[in-house]
Amino acid sequence: MWKPTQQESHWFHGGNLHQSRHYSLYLSLHLKARYENLPTPVYALQEVHHLQ
């Protein structure tokens, strides 16, 4: 439901309000792991195609 982008702290979200409430626990665990410097690999992170 959530995917980070190449911009630091910029995420995309898809879904409706019910899904957001249901999956917020998993998102918070993912963010906590990042703040504690645990590896959180993301499937298919896109390459940057622009200079700035």
C-alpha positions as CSV (number, residue, x, y, z in Angstrom):
1,M,0.0,0.0,0.0
2,W,2.9,2.4,0.7
3,K,6.1,2.8,-1.4
4,P,9.0,5.1,-0.8
5,T,10.3,7.2,-3.6
6,Q,13.8,8.4,-4.4
7,Q,13.0,11.6,-2.5
8,E,13.8,11.2,1.2
9,S,10.7,10.9,3.4
10,H,8.4,11.0,0.3
11,W,6.0,8.0,0.0
12,F,3.2,7.1,-2.3
13,H,0.0,5.6,-1.0
14,G,-2.7,3.7,-2.7
15,G,-6.1,2.5,-1.5
16,N,-9.0,3.9,0.5
17,L,-9.6,5.0,4.1
18,H,-10.5,1.5,5.3
19,Q,-7.3,0.1,3.9
20,S,-5.2,2.9,5.3
21,R,-6.5,2.3,8.8
22,H,-6.0,-1.5,8.5
23,Y,-2.4,-1.3,7.2
24,S,-1.2,1.6,9.3
25,L,0.2,-0.9,11.8
26,Y,2.5,-2.4,9.2
27,L,3.5,1.0,7.9
28,S,4.5,2.1,11.4
29,L,6.6,-1.1,11.9
30,H,8.3,-0.4,8.6
31,L,9.1,3.2,9.6
32,K,10.3,2.2,13.0
33,A,12.7,-0.3,11.4
34,R,14.1,2.4,9.2
35,Y,14.6,4.7,12.1
36,E,16.5,2.0,13.9
37,N,18.7,1.4,10.8
38,L,17.4,-2.1,10.1
39,P,17.4,-3.1,6.4
40,T,14.1,-2.5,4.7
41,P,14.5,-3.5,1.1
42,V,11.9,-2.2,-1.4
43,Y,10.9,-4.2,-4.4
44,A,11.6,-2.5,-7.7
45,L,12.7,0.9,-6.6
46,Q,12.8,3.0,-9.8
47,E,15.9,4.6,-11.2
48,V,16.2,8.4,-11.4
49,H,15.9,9.6,-15.0
50,H,16.4,13.3,-14.3
51,L,19.3,15.4,-13.2
52,Q,17.7,17.4,-10.4
